[in-house]
Amino acid sequence: MFGAVSVYALAQQKQQIGRIASLRLIDPAPRVIDGDTLEVAGSTVRTVGIDAPDDDLPQLKRLSAQTMAGLVQRDGGVECAASLFDVALRQEQQCRSPATSYGRLNLPCRLEKNGASLAATMVAQGYAVDYRRYSGGAYVKLMQQAARQRMGLWGQDYEGMRRLAVDRAGLPAGCPK
């Protein structure tokens, strides 16, 4: 019985991953939830490869969300799809990002008007940090430059952003280095 349930669960998971891999969401006016999460075409999407401040840094969380909202409004919305990850920026192998987490789809997003990576833009402007586990280090140099220049939140609370960056710089056990 247990074996049959396990096989069924694996088959369901494989189908879900297949659906998400081919999913393409476009929204001219997504609702920003926070600095790394938005609602795109009715689906909650977490931008893969970055992390923005959360409830433990409420002021920074609010500023990060405001910045993302300004970007998506200025640039005509977003497109989110698994095929949009910034592979060329990757410095190392990354851990496979789960298809979903906390009820959110994990997808890379681009700004509609100019095609810029939403993740790279948020990190370069200093409103999010590289999440090495899922980015493969794609945004480390952008993050380091933003920190050096005290861009965005790095100028507001350098120590808070530094702690977040350190927390997100490690790789879990079993993840390729």
DAVEN-V18452 format. One record per residue. N is the residue number from 1. RES is the residue in one small letter. OMEGA is omega in radians with two decimals (999 if undefined). Layout:
N;RES;OMEGA, N;RES;OMEGA
This chain:
1;m;-3.13, 2;f;3.13, 3;g;3.13, 4;a;3.12, 5;v;3.13, 6;s;3.12, 7;v;3.12, 8;y;-3.13, 9;a;3.11, 10;l;3.11, 11;a;3.12, 12;q;-3.14, 13;q;3.13, 14;k;3.10, 15;q;-3.14, 16;q;3.12, 17;i;3.10, 18;g;3.11, 19;r;-3.11, 20;i;3.14, 21;a;-3.13, 22;s;-3.10, 23;l;3.07, 24;r;-3.12, 25;l;3.09, 26;i;-3.13, 27;d;3.13, 28;p;-3.12, 29;a;-3.14, 30;p;3.08, 31;r;3.13, 32;v;3.13, 33;i;3.02, 34;d;-3.01, 35;g;3.05, 36;d;-3.09, 37;t;3.08, 38;l;3.06, 39;e;-3.06, 40;v;3.11, 41;a;3.09, 42;g;3.12, 43;s;3.08, 44;t;-3.06, 45;v;3.00, 46;r;-3.14, 47;t;-3.06, 48;v;2.98, 49;g;3.12, 50;i;2.99, 51;d;3.10, 52;a;3.14, 53;p;-3.12, 54;d;-3.02, 55;d;3.13, 56;d;3.07, 57;l;-2.97, 58;p;3.14, 59;q;3.14, 60;l;3.10, 61;k;-3.13, 62;r;-3.14, 63;l;3.11, 64;s;3.12, 65;a;3.11, 66;q;3.13, 67;t;3.12, 68;m;3.13, 69;a;3.11, 70;g;3.12, 71;l;-3.07, 72;v;3.08, 73;q;-3.12, 74;r;-3.02, 75;d;2.96, 76;g;3.09, 77;g;-3.06, 78;v;2.93, 79;e;3.13, 80;c;3.14, 81;a;-3.13, 82;a;-3.08, 83;s;-3.03, 84;l;-3.07, 85;f;-3.10, 86;d;-3.07, 87;v;-3.10, 88;a;-3.13, 89;l;-3.04, 90;r;-3.14, 91;q;-3.03, 92;e;3.07, 93;q;3.07, 94;q;3.02, 95;c;3.08, 96;r;3.09, 97;s;3.08, 98;p;-3.12, 99;a;3.11, 100;t;3.00, 101;s;-3.14, 102;y;3.10, 103;g;-3.13, 104;r;2.97, 105;l;3.09, 106;n;-3.07, 107;l;2.95, 108;p;-3.12, 109;c;3.06, 110;r;3.06, 111;l;-3.00, 112;e;-3.01, 113;k;-3.03, 114;n;3.10, 115;g;-3.13, 116;a;3.07, 117;s;3.09, 118;l;3.14, 119;a;-3.12, 120;a;-3.13, 121;t;3.14, 122;m;3.13, 123;v;-3.11, 124;a;3.13, 125;q;3.05, 126;g;-3.10, 127;y;3.08, 128;a;3.11, 129;v;3.05, 130;d;3.10, 131;y;-2.94, 132;r;-3.11, 133;r;-3.07, 134;y;-3.12, 135;s;-3.02, 136;g;-3.14, 137;g;-3.06, 138;a;-3.02, 139;y;-3.09, 140;v;-3.10, 141;k;3.09, 142;l;3.14, 143;m;-3.13, 144;q;3.12, 145;q;3.11, 146;a;3.13, 147;a;3.13, 148;r;-3.09, 149;q;-3.13, 150;r;3.12, 151;m;3.00, 152;g;-3.08, 153;l;3.09, 154;w;3.08, 155;g;3.14, 156;q;-3.07, 157;d;-3.08, 158;y;-3.08, 159;e;3.10, 160;g;3.11, 161;m;3.12, 162;r;3.12, 163;r;3.11, 164;l;3.14, 165;a;3.12, 166;v;3.11, 167;d;-3.06, 168;r;-3.11, 169;a;-3.06, 170;g;3.05, 171;l;3.10, 172;p;3.08, 173;a;3.10, 174;g;3.12, 175;c;-3.14, 176;p;3.12, 177;k;999
